[in-house]
Amino acid sequence: MVMLSPGSAAPSAAEVLHARYAGRLPASLEKLAGPRHGVVELPLHVAWSGLRSYDLDRPRLRMGLYRTVLAEGQHEDLVTLLDRDLLLAQWPVLRTLVSRHLREVWEDAFPELLPATGSAAA
């Protein structure tokens, strides 16, 4: 809950979203210890409607699971459902499928997710 002092402006929607996503982050990507293979059933508090069961061995379903967990999961969901190596491998595409606020929070916290911008040294 955001407390406002008298005369202060309410936080913007962007500030609220940023704080919401930032508060869920793991301490490091190494904390992401979720499964790499098999079928994962999302809890109702993460996927309350639609698809809840995802086969990690099917790339499109895996991408859908990661997108859903990043957007709706709490801290514990992130560390138990997401895998560091899978997140890193999928991030170049996944970053285009999530909200700008979510993408910025993750890339600010974990620079290894930032797109490569330079060319390799010769």
Secondary structure, 3 states (H helix, E strand, C coil): CCCCCCCCCCCCHHHHHHHHHHCCCCCCHHHCECCCCCEEECCCCCCCCCCCEEECCCHHHHHHHHHHHHHHCCHHHHHHHCEHHHHHHHHHHHCCCCCHHHHHHHHHHCHHHCCCCCCCCC
